[in-house]
Amino acid sequence: MSAPVSAESSPEQPRKRGLQTLRHQAAAVPRAWLPGAVGYAALLIGLMDIAAGVFPRLRRSRMHLWAGQLPGATTTIATAGTLLIGILLVLLAHALRRRKRRAWRLVCVLLPVSAALHVLRWHQVGPAVVSLVLLVVMLLHRREFYAKADPRTRWRALLNLVVMGAISLGLGFLIVSSHPAREMGHPSLMAKVRETVWGLFGLDGPITYHPDRVGDVVGYSLAGLGLLTAVSTAYLLLRPGKPEPELTAEDESRVRALLDRHGRRDSLGYFALRRDKSVLFSPSGKAAISYRVVSGVMLASGDPVGDVEAWPGAIKEFMTQAREHAWVPAVMGCSEVGGEVWTREAHLDALELGDEAIVDTATFSLSGRAMRNVRQMVKRIERNGYSCKVRRVGDLDLAEKRRIADAAARWRGTDTERGFSMALGRFGDPGDDDCVVVTAHKAPLEGEEPEADDLKAVLHFVPWGEDGISLELMRRDRAADPGLNELLIVAALQAVPELGVRRVSLNFAMFRSALARGERIGAGPVLRAWRGLLVFLSRWFQIESLYKFNAKFQPEWEPRFLVYKNTRDLPRIGFAAMQAEAFITLGMPRFGRKKQREGLMPASAEGQGTVAPAA
């Protein structure tokens, strides 16, 4: 399959001069390894400074005795300063490896100060020379460090500095004032304030305690509070940014217009309308890429939306933004055509992730030996009183939408809604009236009491062009009979042709080709071992089970790919992808499921005629 020729149908809009300069600098980088080397050198110097500040024996040199000629306050300041600079250099090392301009500026200030403190306090020339050599290297190659600061981090760091600073001052003042019987003399209120402030910076204040052990406790406590404030602020300042993704109303309108014209090309195109994604457009506005930044990875999913001829322009914008912020670019689940365009235009590599199961409703049938197991399962569960309804979401009233959304949230099993690349994350929104919902209901058998709620399972499909739908949600009551999912799929495949649908995209099967080839006769030992590992991992992840479930319906398999820049980035991309799909959640735990369930249906939704996302 050959990729289309890359060309924008309209000329690119003029760019800002500063952005052009930054792009030129980024393109002219001759030594890709240098930022990493500088970062590790800064890390080593920082560790040396920390060791020199903490362990007295490491401060010794043949010139160490000369330090006794300096005033005590000078040496104390030098010791505390070296320790703090070492901590900052350790924290800044990672940002240097990511080419951050702000980190480069800070390190250029810290290195000469570190060298001066080594000479001033301990007369150590060697560490000072190393710091100055690194400074010269950084100044000569300053164009290597061009990346912008990550969004929102500076304001959060400033807030942390103010709040933690106030807390540290309050606690520190209590610590200073909690030993009145051990104070030498009668220090005033201002003396206690100065003792607190100076102690937070690791310096000796005007108050003397007896015995010295009490003074050590006060000093270490104040220094610890100050160190905690500095470290937490530096962490927030330098950590990889996670800008809040947002799909604005204007962006959503533009993406919907592109889907109306080009939506049938990719079954994952409709998922670009997730409201927790950001979107960028090609200069001509004829193509768009939706993405989210997770742990420093700029993660896109599926193919670009829009005219294939405009994809290169959108990809260029994507790569430019990733380069400006030193984010790792990656694409999950793109098609073969999309993978070819990404690898050609962005000089990336591609790895086959798995296959998407697509069923042609015109040829689907339950007859034949291959469909015997599905046919028997469907008949058995129908005899147990189950039936299905297939409808457009726009045909449901608000009460029915609410009922289905509440049931889907109740059957979810986790507090976090999973899905990113192949999930919409909402149900019943007015803009999603063309979606298809399949519900399973159970009628009471003879002699049984009718249940309060006969809804037992639900499938939710999003549009895939004018004649296709793509599975987005599959939920069922865990107490329902086995085989209910098969009944839902068969009912959907048999009913949707009346809605004008002839293509149905089912679940994505991760590493399907490896599982299929590994179980064939003649498979080699490496392929068998790889299949064995996938089967082992299937105990925790739905790998083999999804493949076997999809294979029941005799689908056509369409490969999907992961696009990445460097092989060494794959573990980081995998971790970010698992975070985006909510298999890994980081943050404070949420206590209580009841509150989580109540948040599914805000009161404002009823008045507006909308249903909130099931997330």
NUMITOR-866179 format. One record per residue (C-alpha): residue in three letters; x, y, z. Coordinates in steps of 0.25 Angstrom, whole numbers, padded with zeros to 4 digits, always signed. Example, Ala and Ser with C-alpha at 12.3 -4.5 7.8 and 13.67 -1.06 7.14 Angstrom:
<recs>
ALA+0049-0018+0031
SER+0055-0004+0029
</recs>
This chain:
<recs>
MET+0000+0000+0000
SER+0006+0013-0004
ALA+0004+0026+0003
PRO-0001+0038-0003
VAL+0007+0049-0009
SER+0010+0060+0002
ALA+0005+0074-0002
GLU-0003+0085+0004
SER-0014+0090-0006
SER-0012+0104-0001
PRO+0000+0112+0003
GLU+0005+0112+0017
GLN+0001+0124+0026
PRO+0013+0133+0030
ARG+0020+0129+0043
LYS+0025+0138+0054
ARG+0039+0142+0053
GLY+0043+0136+0067
LEU+0037+0123+0063
GLN+0044+0123+0050
THR+0057+0125+0058
LEU+0054+0114+0068
ARG+0051+0105+0057
HIS+0064+0108+0050
GLN+0072+0106+0063
ALA+0065+0093+0065
ALA+0068+0088+0051
ALA+0083+0092+0052
VAL+0086+0084+0064
PRO+0098+0076+0060
ARG+0101+0068+0073
ALA+0088+0061+0078
TRP+0096+0054+0089
LEU+0102+0067+0095
PRO+0089+0071+0104
GLY+0089+0057+0110
ALA+0104+0058+0113
VAL+0103+0072+0119
GLY+0091+0067+0127
TYR+0099+0056+0133
ALA+0111+0065+0136
ALA+0102+0074+0143
LEU+0096+0063+0151
LEU+0110+0058+0155
ILE+0114+0072+0159
GLY+0102+0073+0167
LEU+0104+0060+0175
MET+0118+0064+0178
ASP+0113+0077+0184
ILE+0103+0070+0192
ALA+0113+0060+0197
ALA+0123+0072+0200
GLY+0112+0079+0208
VAL+0108+0067+0216
PHE+0120+0059+0219
PRO+0131+0067+0225
ARG+0142+0057+0221
LEU+0139+0059+0206
ARG+0143+0074+0208
ARG+0157+0071+0212
SER+0168+0075+0202
ARG+0183+0079+0204
MET+0178+0093+0205
HIS+0167+0091+0214
LEU+0174+0097+0226
TRP+0174+0110+0219
ALA+0159+0111+0221
GLY+0161+0114+0236
GLN+0166+0127+0232
LEU+0152+0131+0227
PRO+0141+0137+0236
GLY+0132+0126+0242
ALA+0119+0132+0236
THR+0126+0132+0222
THR+0129+0117+0223
THR+0115+0114+0228
ILE+0109+0121+0216
ALA+0118+0114+0207
THR+0114+0101+0213
ALA+0099+0103+0212
GLY+0101+0109+0198
THR+0108+0097+0193
LEU+0098+0088+0198
LEU+0086+0096+0192
ILE+0093+0097+0178
GLY+0096+0083+0178
ILE+0081+0080+0180
LEU+0077+0089+0169
LEU+0087+0084+0159
VAL+0082+0070+0162
LEU+0068+0075+0159
LEU+0072+0082+0147
ALA+0080+0071+0141
HIS+0067+0064+0135
ALA+0062+0078+0129
LEU+0076+0080+0122
ARG+0075+0066+0116
ARG+0062+0071+0110
ARG+0068+0083+0104
LYS+0060+0093+0113
ARG+0065+0107+0111
ARG+0061+0112+0125
ALA+0069+0100+0132
TRP+0081+0105+0123
ARG+0080+0119+0129
LEU+0079+0114+0143
VAL+0091+0105+0142
CYS+0099+0115+0135
VAL+0097+0124+0148
LEU+0099+0112+0158
LEU+0112+0106+0152
PRO+0121+0119+0154
VAL+0115+0120+0168
SER+0118+0106+0171
ALA+0132+0108+0167
ALA+0134+0120+0175
LEU+0128+0113+0188
HIS+0138+0101+0186
VAL+0150+0111+0185
LEU+0144+0120+0196
ARG+0141+0109+0206
TRP+0150+0097+0204
HIS+0160+0103+0194
GLN+0157+0091+0185
VAL+0162+0095+0171
GLY+0158+0082+0164
PRO+0143+0083+0165
ALA+0143+0097+0162
VAL+0151+0095+0149
VAL+0141+0084+0145
SER+0129+0093+0148
LEU+0135+0104+0139
VAL+0139+0095+0128
LEU+0124+0090+0127
LEU+0120+0105+0128
VAL+0129+0108+0115
VAL+0123+0096+0108
MET+0109+0100+0111
LEU+0112+0115+0106
LEU+0118+0110+0093
HIS+0107+0101+0090
ARG+0095+0109+0095
ARG+0087+0107+0083
GLU+0086+0092+0087
PHE+0076+0097+0098
TYR+0064+0103+0091
ALA+0052+0096+0097
LYS+0041+0105+0103
ALA+0037+0103+0118
ASP+0025+0094+0120
PRO+0012+0100+0121
ARG+0006+0104+0135
THR+0018+0099+0143
ARG+0024+0113+0147
TRP+0010+0118+0153
ARG+0008+0105+0161
ALA+0023+0106+0166
LEU+0021+0120+0170
LEU+0008+0116+0177
ASN+0015+0105+0184
LEU+0027+0114+0188
VAL+0017+0124+0195
VAL+0008+0114+0202
MET+0020+0105+0206
GLY+0028+0117+0210
ALA+0017+0122+0219
ILE+0015+0108+0225
SER+0030+0107+0228
LEU+0031+0121+0234
GLY+0019+0117+0243
LEU+0024+0104+0247
GLY+0039+0109+0248
PHE+0034+0120+0258
LEU+0027+0110+0267
ILE+0040+0101+0267
VAL+0049+0113+0271
SER+0039+0118+0282
SER+0037+0104+0288
HIS+0050+0104+0296
PRO+0049+0116+0305
ALA+0057+0109+0316
ARG+0068+0106+0307
GLU+0070+0120+0301
MET+0083+0128+0305
GLY+0077+0141+0310
HIS+0064+0147+0306
PRO+0063+0148+0291
SER+0052+0158+0286
LEU+0041+0155+0276
MET+0049+0160+0264
ALA+0061+0151+0268
LYS+0052+0139+0268
VAL+0047+0143+0254
ARG+0062+0145+0249
GLU+0065+0132+0255
THR+0054+0125+0247
VAL+0057+0132+0234
TRP+0072+0129+0235
GLY+0070+0115+0239
LEU+0061+0112+0227
PHE+0073+0116+0218
GLY+0082+0107+0227
LEU+0089+0119+0234
ASP+0092+0121+0249
GLY+0083+0132+0255
PRO+0084+0141+0267
ILE+0079+0131+0277
THR+0088+0122+0285
TYR+0083+0109+0292
HIS+0089+0101+0303
PRO+0092+0090+0302
ASP+0097+0090+0287
ARG+0088+0078+0285
VAL+0076+0087+0286
GLY+0082+0096+0276
ASP+0085+0085+0266
VAL+0071+0080+0267
VAL+0065+0094+0264
GLY+0075+0096+0253
TYR+0073+0083+0246
SER+0058+0085+0247
LEU+0058+0099+0241
ALA+0068+0094+0230
GLY+0059+0082+0227
LEU+0047+0091+0225
GLY+0054+0101+0216
LEU+0060+0089+0208
LEU+0046+0083+0206
THR+0041+0096+0201
ALA+0052+0098+0191
VAL+0051+0084+0186
SER+0036+0083+0184
THR+0037+0097+0177
ALA+0048+0093+0168
TYR+0041+0080+0165
LEU+0028+0087+0161
LEU+0037+0097+0153
LEU+0044+0086+0145
ARG+0035+0074+0144
PRO+0030+0070+0130
GLY+0018+0078+0127
LYS+0004+0073+0127
PRO-0004+0084+0120
GLU-0019+0082+0123
PRO-0025+0077+0109
GLU-0037+0084+0104
LEU-0045+0083+0092
THR-0052+0096+0090
ALA-0065+0098+0084
GLU-0059+0105+0072
ASP-0049+0093+0070
GLU-0060+0083+0072
SER-0068+0090+0061
ARG-0056+0090+0051
VAL-0053+0075+0054
ARG-0067+0071+0052
ALA-0067+0078+0038
LEU-0054+0070+0035
LEU-0061+0057+0039
ASP-0073+0060+0031
ARG-0064+0061+0018
HIS-0053+0051+0021
GLY-0059+0043+0033
ARG-0060+0029+0026
ARG-0045+0028+0024
ASP-0042+0024+0038
SER-0050+0017+0048
LEU-0043+0024+0060
GLY-0046+0038+0054
TYR-0058+0041+0063
PHE-0050+0039+0075
ALA-0043+0052+0072
LEU-0055+0058+0078
ARG-0052+0054+0092
ARG-0052+0066+0101
ASP-0040+0063+0109
LYS-0031+0064+0096
SER-0025+0076+0090
VAL-0025+0078+0075
LEU-0016+0085+0065
PHE-0018+0088+0050
SER-0010+0089+0037
PRO-0007+0103+0032
SER-0018+0101+0022
GLY-0028+0096+0032
LYS-0031+0084+0024
ALA-0025+0074+0034
ALA-0025+0072+0049
ILE-0017+0064+0059
SER-0023+0062+0073
TYR-0014+0059+0084
ARG-0011+0059+0099
VAL+0002+0061+0107
VAL+0005+0050+0117
SER+0018+0050+0125
GLY+0025+0058+0115
VAL+0020+0050+0103
MET+0012+0057+0092
LEU+0002+0045+0089
ALA-0007+0045+0077
SER-0016+0034+0073
GLY-0021+0029+0060
ASP-0019+0036+0047
PRO-0020+0051+0045
VAL-0034+0055+0042
GLY-0036+0062+0029
ASP-0031+0062+0014
VAL-0019+0053+0013
GLU-0012+0063+0004
ALA-0012+0073+0016
TRP-0007+0062+0026
PRO+0008+0066+0024
GLY+0005+0081+0029
ALA-0002+0076+0041
ILE+0009+0066+0044
LYS+0019+0077+0043
GLU+0011+0086+0053
PHE+0011+0074+0062
MET+0026+0071+0062
THR+0029+0086+0063
GLN+0021+0087+0076
ALA+0027+0075+0081
ARG+0041+0080+0078
GLU+0038+0094+0084
HIS+0035+0087+0098
ALA+0044+0075+0096
TRP+0032+0066+0097
VAL+0034+0052+0092
PRO+0025+0050+0080
ALA+0017+0037+0078
VAL+0005+0032+0071
MET-0004+0021+0075
GLY-0012+0012+0066
CYS-0010+0019+0053
SER-0013+0011+0040
GLU-0003+0006+0030
VAL-0005+0019+0021
GLY-0004+0028+0033
GLY+0008+0021+0038
GLU+0015+0022+0024
VAL+0012+0037+0024
TRP+0017+0039+0038
THR+0030+0032+0036
ARG+0032+0039+0023
GLU+0029+0053+0027
ALA+0034+0053+0042
HIS+0045+0043+0040
LEU+0039+0034+0051
ASP+0039+0018+0052
ALA+0027+0009+0053
LEU+0024-0003+0061
GLU+0012-0012+0058
LEU+0003-0012+0070
GLY-0008-0021+0066
ASP-0020-0022+0057
GLU-0034-0016+0057
ALA-0046-0025+0054
ILE-0055-0020+0043
VAL-0068-0028+0039
ASP-0075-0026+0026
THR-0090-0026+0030
ALA-0094-0030+0016
THR-0087-0043+0016
PHE-0088-0046+0031
SER-0096-0059+0034
LEU-0098-0069+0045
SER-0099-0080+0036
GLY-0087-0090+0034
ARG-0078-0098+0042
ALA-0069-0087+0046
MET-0081-0079+0053
ARG-0087-0092+0060
ASN-0082-0088+0074
VAL-0087-0073+0073
ARG-0100-0078+0067
GLN-0102-0088+0078
MET-0098-0078+0089
VAL-0108-0067+0083
LYS-0119-0077+0083
ARG-0117-0082+0097
ILE-0117-0068+0103
GLU-0129-0064+0095
ARG-0136-0076+0101
ASN-0133-0070+0115
GLY-0141-0058+0112
TYR-0131-0048+0106
SER-0134-0039+0094
CYS-0127-0027+0088
LYS-0131-0013+0083
VAL-0123-0005+0073
ARG-0125+0010+0072
ARG-0119+0023+0069
VAL-0115+0031+0081
GLY-0123+0042+0076
ASP-0136+0034+0076
LEU-0135+0032+0091
ASP-0141+0041+0101
LEU-0134+0048+0113
ALA-0139+0037+0123
GLU-0134+0026+0114
LYS-0121+0032+0112
ARG-0119+0034+0127
ARG-0123+0020+0130
ILE-0113+0014+0120
ALA-0102+0024+0125
ASP-0104+0020+0140
ALA-0104+0006+0137
ALA-0091+0007+0129
ALA-0084+0014+0140
ARG-0090+0004+0150
TRP-0084-0008+0142
ARG-0071-0001+0140
GLY-0064-0008+0152
THR-0054+0003+0154
ASP-0054+0018+0158
THR-0047+0022+0146
GLU-0053+0022+0132
ARG-0042+0015+0123
GLY-0039+0018+0109
PHE-0032+0029+0100
SER-0029+0024+0086
MET-0042+0016+0084
ALA-0052+0022+0094
LEU-0061+0034+0094
GLY-0063+0035+0109
ARG-0077+0041+0108
PHE-0091+0036+0105
GLY-0104+0044+0101
ASP-0097+0057+0097
PRO-0106+0065+0087
GLY-0095+0065+0077
ASP-0094+0050+0077
ASP-0108+0047+0072
ASP-0103+0039+0060
CYS-0096+0029+0070
VAL-0103+0015+0071
VAL-0106+0008+0084
VAL-0110-0007+0086
THR-0116-0011+0099
ALA-0120-0025+0104
HIS-0132-0027+0112
LYS-0137-0039+0120
ALA-0151-0043+0121
PRO-0156-0052+0133
LEU-0157-0066+0129
GLU-0170-0074+0133
GLY-0171-0074+0149
GLU-0160-0063+0151
GLU-0163-0050+0157
PRO-0160-0038+0148
GLU-0148-0030+0151
ALA-0148-0015+0155
ASP-0138-0012+0143
ASP-0138-0021+0131
LEU-0126-0015+0125
LYS-0114-0024+0125
ALA-0104-0020+0115
VAL-0100-0008+0106
LEU-0092-0006+0093
HIS-0089+0008+0088
PHE-0084+0011+0074
VAL-0078+0024+0069
PRO-0080+0028+0054
TRP-0070+0024+0044
GLY-0073+0032+0032
GLU-0087+0031+0026
ASP-0087+0015+0025
GLY-0079+0011+0037
ILE-0079+0010+0052
SER-0068+0007+0062
LEU-0069+0000+0075
GLU-0067+0010+0087
LEU-0073+0003+0099
MET-0076-0011+0103
ARG-0082-0013+0117
ARG-0091-0023+0124
ASP-0097-0027+0137
ARG-0087-0037+0143
ALA-0098-0045+0148
ALA-0104-0047+0134
ASP-0103-0060+0127
PRO-0090-0063+0119
GLY-0091-0061+0104
LEU-0098-0047+0105
ASN-0087-0040+0098
GLU-0088-0049+0086
LEU-0103-0047+0086
LEU-0101-0032+0086
ILE-0091-0032+0074
VAL-0099-0042+0066
ALA-0112-0033+0068
ALA-0104-0021+0064
LEU-0098-0027+0051
GLN-0112-0032+0047
ALA-0119-0019+0050
VAL-0110-0008+0046
PRO-0112-0010+0031
GLU-0126-0004+0032
LEU-0118+0009+0038
GLY-0110+0009+0025
VAL-0098+0003+0032
ARG-0089-0007+0025
ARG-0076-0007+0032
VAL-0075-0009+0047
SER-0061-0008+0054
LEU-0060-0017+0067
ASN-0050-0018+0077
PHE-0035-0016+0075
ALA-0027-0028+0077
MET-0013-0025+0082
PHE-0002-0033+0076
ARG-0012-0042+0068
SER-0002-0046+0057
ALA+0008-0051+0068
LEU-0003-0059+0075
ALA-0008-0065+0062
ARG+0005-0069+0056
GLY+0011-0074+0069
GLU+0000-0085+0070
ARG+0002-0090+0056
ILE+0009-0103+0052
GLY+0024-0100+0049
ALA+0025-0087+0057
GLY+0039-0085+0062
PRO+0044-0085+0076
VAL+0045-0069+0077
LEU+0031-0068+0072
ARG+0026-0078+0081
ALA+0033-0072+0093
TRP+0027-0058+0089
ARG+0013-0064+0088
GLY+0015-0071+0102
LEU+0019-0057+0108
LEU+0007-0051+0102
VAL-0002-0062+0108
PHE+0004-0060+0121
LEU+0002-0045+0121
SER-0013-0048+0117
ARG-0015-0052+0132
TRP-0015-0037+0135
PHE-0018-0030+0121
GLN-0028-0034+0111
ILE-0019-0039+0100
GLU-0022-0053+0096
SER-0037-0052+0100
LEU-0040-0040+0091
TYR-0033-0047+0080
LYS-0041-0060+0081
PHE-0054-0052+0084
ASN-0053-0044+0071
ALA-0049-0056+0063
LYS-0062-0062+0066
PHE-0069-0053+0056
GLN-0060-0056+0044
PRO-0055-0041+0042
GLU-0045-0035+0033
TRP-0032-0031+0041
GLU-0026-0017+0038
PRO-0013-0014+0045
ARG-0010-0003+0054
PHE+0003+0003+0057
LEU+0011+0011+0068
VAL+0019+0022+0062
TYR+0031+0027+0071
LYS+0044+0034+0069
ASN+0055+0026+0076
THR+0055+0012+0081
ARG+0060+0017+0095
ASP+0047+0025+0096
LEU+0038+0012+0095
PRO+0038+0009+0111
ARG+0034+0024+0113
ILE+0023+0024+0102
GLY+0018+0011+0107
PHE+0016+0016+0121
ALA+0010+0029+0116
ALA+0000+0021+0108
MET-0004+0013+0120
GLN-0006+0025+0127
ALA-0015+0031+0116
GLU-0023+0018+0115
ALA-0024+0019+0130
PHE-0018+0005+0133
ILE-0008+0013+0142
THR-0014+0025+0150
LEU-0005+0034+0158
GLY-0009+0044+0168
MET-0017+0044+0182
PRO-0026+0033+0183
ARG-0041+0035+0183
PHE-0049+0030+0195
GLY-0063+0025+0193
ARG-0070+0020+0180
LYS-0083+0026+0183
LYS-0078+0040+0181
GLN-0072+0036+0168
ARG-0085+0030+0163
GLU-0093+0043+0167
GLY-0083+0051+0158
LEU-0087+0044+0146
MET-0100+0052+0144
PRO-0099+0067+0149
ALA-0112+0074+0151
SER-0109+0084+0140
ALA-0110+0072+0130
GLU-0124+0070+0132
GLY-0128+0085+0129
GLN-0119+0085+0116
GLY-0124+0072+0111
THR-0110+0066+0112
VAL-0104+0054+0119
ALA-0090+0055+0125
PRO-0079+0047+0121
ALA-0078+0033+0128
ALA-0064+0036+0134
</recs>
